[in-house]
C-alpha cells in the first residue's frame, strides 16, 4: 500500500533474528516470521533492502539485495505525457522506454506485481532459440542470468523474474508507478487532426485504488493500453474482434478445428466455422519438490472432481515435468488439455465487468488447485507443493490469471496465418523485432474422449508453419482512436495472434511504443505519422539513456535499450559489429533476404542465410543492391541513373569502383577540396571518392584507424576490396538522399517481395 514496503526473505536455519537494512542502514529487526513492514520509507523513492540472519553469537552475511519502492497515492487529478495502463511485459517495456526518453510516464497496474505473466508463473520463456532474444527481452534475460549467475536466463522462478522487472521499472528515471490501481472509465473527444478514419482521441482516464476505493482522473497526452483485455481501447471506441475467424484459403487452420499434431492433419469433424469461442485460460501454479518424505498436500479444493483430471498424463510424462522445470526444484504447471486448463468457461471474460471476472477467476483457481490435489493424492506426489517464496505478498498464489487471448483490435493492417507462413517470402519494412514461437492455440472446449488424436476442439500447435518472422509496428495502432497504442491485443486474427501473444514479442511491441511516443511528442506527430524508420534507428542503438543523459533521437544520442533489437535474422552478424545497425535496417527492407526453406519442418523454419560480413562485395551483388536503391528512388519520383557493372558477376569490387558506381547512380559530382591524401585530382578514383565524401559518405564509416596513414592523414585506398558490411554502411547513408528526409519512405509502409539474391 502507499507509504509502506513489506520485506520478505527465506528463513535461515539456526537464525534467531534478522537485521533489516535499507540503503545500507539498519532500520529494524525481526524474529522468526521472515517478514518486516517498513512504514518509514519515503513514497515514490526506490530503495535497496538487504537482510542479515543472526544467532546468539554472530551476524551472518547480507543476503542478495532487492529493490522496492513505496508507491505514492493516486491524486484526484494528474497529467502526464504517457499513460501506460497495465504492467504486463509489454506495459513495463513501454513505460521504461518512455521514461528513458525523459517523458513523464505513469504506469498503472491492477495487481501488486510488475511484469505480467513473466512474474505470475510463466517461467519458461516462449522463444525457440536464445540467439533470437533481443531488445527489451534481452535486457530482461540478462537480468535473470545475472541473478542466477548461470544458465541462459530463459527459465526463472516468478520471484526472480519479479525482482528483475522491478529493477527495470524502478531504474527508469521519473517513472511514476501506481500498483493496485485500475482504470474504470475513459473520456474521449474529437481528434485534433483526424487521420485515416481515426476520429477521436482519449482526453482522460478515470482510475481507482482497489484497496480503498480512492479515485483519480489522469489526463495524458498519449496512452498505451497494455491490458490483457484491451479495456481502455474498447471503452474509447476502438473496434475489435472476440473469438475466431472462419477457415479460408489464407487461414486453413482457422475456425472450428480438431487438429492431429502428430500427423499434421485437420480432422474430418472440423467445420472451420467462425465463432466467439476463446482458447482456455488457466492459473500457472509454481510448485516445488520439497524432497522425499515431505507432505505438502493442500486441503481438498471446493468442488473437486477427480474425473476432470483422470486423463492427465502421469507426473513424469506431463508437460510440467518434461518442459516446465525451473531452477531450485520448481516447476511451472501448464498441462493441457487435461490438467490446469479450464475450457469453455471464459467466453464472456473479455467483455465482462471486473466483478464478473473475479467470479470466473475463482472457478479457475479451484480448478487449478484441484489438479494439484490430484497430483498429490491420486498420483501420490505429496512432496510436490505450492512454492512458499514466489507469491508471498499475494497469499501464495499468482496475482494474474493467464489470459491467453481476449479482444483483438482492428488496425489498418490485420495479420493472418499466411502473413506468418510467408515471412521468408515477404519483408516488412516496419519491423520492430522478430517473433520466434509457433502459432498455437489451446483448446476452446473440454476434450470428451481421451482416445482421439486431437488435443481438444480448438487446439493447434504449428511450428512447421511458423518461421521466425518480423513483427510489424502498425498492428499496434487501432482504427478510430488517435493517440493510442495497443501493445497486447494487437491487430491479428486468432491464428496469427498465437505467435504475437508471447512475452518476448510483447516486449518488442512495448519498447517500440515507448520510442514512438517520444518521437510523436517531440516532433508533434500523430502516431500514424511517426516514421518507423526513426523508431528502428532508435531500437538499433546499444546504450540506454539514464537520469543524467536521457535517451534522445538522433545520431550520437543514447538510445532506449541496453541490447539492440533484431529486425531480421542474419546468424553471423554480431550485434557488436560496426555495420550492425545499417545491415539490420537494410535487411528489414529486403536488401539481404533469407531464402525460403526448401521444406516445411520446425527446424527448417528457424534457418536463416548468413550475411558473410567480411566477404568481398561482388559485381553481381553490388548490381542487385543498386537496383533496389534505384527502385526506391523511382517510387518517390526521383529518377536515378542506370548502372552497369562490368566483368564477371563473382569478381570482387574495389573501393574505387564502388564509389564510382554509387556516385554515378545519383549523378553526384566531386568537390575541388582534396579529401584523401592518396587520391589525386588526375586519378580515376578522384570523382567517385570526392563526390561521396562531400555528402558525408567516406571511409571514416569503416573505422578511423584502418583508413588513416601513420601521419593520421585520411586515406581512401582505392584498390582495396570492399566487404559486404562496408558497402552496407554506404547504402544506409545513401538513403538520406532518397525521398523524405525524416518521414518514412512510401515503400516502408507495406510488405514487399525482396529482390532475390541471384537476381543478376
Phi, psi and omega in degrees: 000160179304136178086359183222140175235130178256125183257130178241154172204164177275134180302147178252130181300130177090352181285139176258338177200175182222141173260133182251130185239133175245120181052039175089353181250133179291129182243356179170175179229157179222154177276225187270009185282345180059035175208150183211134177263122175253105180254019179248358182287131177300139181293147175065021174244139179272135182231156176250126182248140171225156181231138176240128176281146180229149167232195186295338188239347187205167174246128182281175178291158179291142174287179180297131182294152178228145179259147177203162181217143172270119182293142171286147178293151177292149180254166183298321177222148177205154175234155177200164174288313186225124175254122177250118181257111180106112178270049168291179177300322178292319180294318177299314180300315181297315182294315182295314181295316177301317180294326178295338175273003180086009177289151172276105188245136171245130178245123179253140175218128184292330180258190177262006185245138182252118178132010173060217186290339178295338178250006182237033171114345179276081189269355177248108185299135182274076175213137190275332180225132183296331180289352175270358177286136179201172174063219184295323177298323179294324174300314179298314181300316179296324177297318176297315180301319180294323180297317182275335183074008181197172177081181183259002177076010181265352176229136189201151172285149179304322182294325178289316177302319180294320178298318179294315180297317179296323177299320178292316181292309185287342176276353179279123186296127172075005181288122179268124184244133175232107177268159184056037177233132180237151171284142182232343181199157182226140173247138180236163176215164179302142178298141181296322179223083184307140185215127173051045177083003178270112193248353183215162177225159179276124181260330177205157175229123176272140183228161178221138174279113191302315185298323185238000177078006179297136185247158176205165178233128181247132178249100182263159172276325176221156182230139168245117173270105180251014179287155180296326185260355180066039185298314183298315179298319180295315179298330180281352176100009178292133181287148183209170174238151170230132179104207190238140172285161179280160179298143179209175178299324180280342182225077182293341181258015182275166174074196180300122189210137164247122188238131176265104181300310187299321181264359183049055182227140169276122190280155187303331182288352181288132179262336183074006182288147173286152177197182181255020178287150183233143178297155189297148171259171174193161166269132179266092179293148169250116180247157182234144172274108183274005173098166181302136177088346180287146177234103181249028183298131179274161174299152180300121183294154177299131177074016183301132178227108183303328184298335181293338187242001189297332183262007174292145179295151177300157189311312187290345176250004181282160175302323183305315184276326185273328184235345185260014182293131180241168177299161174060043173061034179246164183220142169274129180263111185212048185272136178207160003282335175268125181146237186277337178292144174233110187267149169085354183260358189250010186300327181269357187301315185302324184255008183282161174287167178300319181296318179295322178296320179298323179294319177295319181299327178297323178293319178295322179298311181295324179294317179295316178297325177298321178295317177297317179298322177297314179301318184287321188262303183291317180273352176075022181263061182290344178284348177267123181215169180301137177303137184268352187230011181262332184228040186296325180286349182241031177072021178081014186225145178305140182284339187233136170290146177279098180267094188290337182192141178220242171290152168230121188274158183259123174249185176294337175242129175239112183282140179231184185300318181293327176302320180285311181303324185267019186298335178276344180263346178236153168241149181243102184297344179264025180296142176234015179163181174238147175262145184212063171204150184295142166302129180207165174209138170282166184297151178259346179224154176300149179267111186281331186240110182291347184277344182287159187280348179277173176247031180108147181300128178101344183278134168207155178216117196235059180296328182286348177254004187234093172285167167300146190212155178282137178262118187278144181295318195286351178281001173271350187258111183282160171288163173075310187262125177272161173062034181222129169258142170241112191252357175247301184274063189287172187280095181203157174287170179304317183291311181294326181299338180300340175257339179277346184277001184280145188299319177301322179290320179300326177294326174299313180299315181297314181297317179296323177296320178298318177296312183297325177298317179297318179294317181298316183287322181291320187255010176057054181245149164290158182296328178288346179265347183299125181289118179297330176304320179287325175300315180298316181298325177290318180293339180271356173287162188239000180233124185279153174286166177217189184297326182283324184220086183298157173299150179206146179287148179120160182292134176090342179277152177295156181257191185267350190227149175276349179226127181293156178276162166261119172267338181203145185270115173232100197296338183254014179255109181287144176296342179273353182293143180302324184273001186307308181300318181296314182294318178299316180298317180290320181297325177297341182253015172088010180288330183229070186288149173266132184297139173300144180295149181284337178224156183262089176227159178305319182291317181297326182289346178262355182288155177211144178287142176289156177272330182057064188298330184264000177290150176297144171288128180264164180298317180295320179294318180295320179297319178298314182294319179291330175297318178296316180299319179296319181295327177291326175293316180296331181295339178247019175080016179255107184277115178264157185287148175289148179229138175232125181262117185285157173092178181299149183294334185265005180283152182280147183259136177273166176300320180299315180293318181297317180294318181296319181293316182291318177295321179295324179302317182269349184074030181282142178249153183283163172263166182281329184291129180290134182253333184233143181286339185253016177232108181272158181303333180269006180279144175296345179272351188301308189300310182293313182297316182290322181296318179290318181299325180295341181251020175080010179251092181227181186291347179298336179292348179265357181116123187299315188295332182270357183234023178234149176280172177304332178273008178071013173287143182288135180237139178271326182053067190299332182273355179293146180282136178276133175271165180299319181290325178295315181291329177301321179294322176297315179300317180300314180292329181294337180295341178296342185256012179239122173069203184298139181283323182252317184283166181295144168295141182306326180288349179274004183253010180209155178294152184225153169276120180291150175288124184304151181297323181266048185288331186281000000 
